[in-house]
Amino acid sequence: MPRRSDLRSVLIIGSGPIVIGQACEFDYSGTQACKVLKQEGLRVVLVNSNPATIMTDPEL
């Protein structure tokens, strides 16, 4: 899929709190999405109500 030049920001909605043992997959995929989108020069806005997720790490 070609990149749209009119997009500057992307909103990622995290999975929020999940049952223990099931959050890892959602956490990993969301983290990878944030990294790739930032590398592409897009502003990433993340909304996730899970305070224990790695997605909310400021260094990400």
C-alpha positions, 0 to 999 in steps of 0.5 A, spaced: 500 500 500 503 506 498 503 511 503 499 517 503 502 524 503 496 527 506 497 524 513 501 527 518 498 524 525 496 517 527 491 515 532 493 508 536 488 505 540 491 500 545 488 494 548 487 497 555 487 492 561 486 485 559 487 478 562 494 476 565 497 472 560 494 475 554 496 482 554 503 481 551 501 480 544 497 486 544 503 490 547 508 487 542 504 489 536 502 496 538 509 497 540 512 495 533 506 499 530 508 505 534 516 504 532 515 503 525 510 509 524 515 514 528 520 512 523 516 513 517 515 521 520 508 520 522 506 523 529 503 518 533 498 519 538 497 513 543 491 512 547 491 506 552 488 505 559 493 500 561 498 503 566 502 497 566 503 497 558 510 498 555 507 502 550 506 508 554 514 508 555 516 515 554 522 512 550 518 509 545 
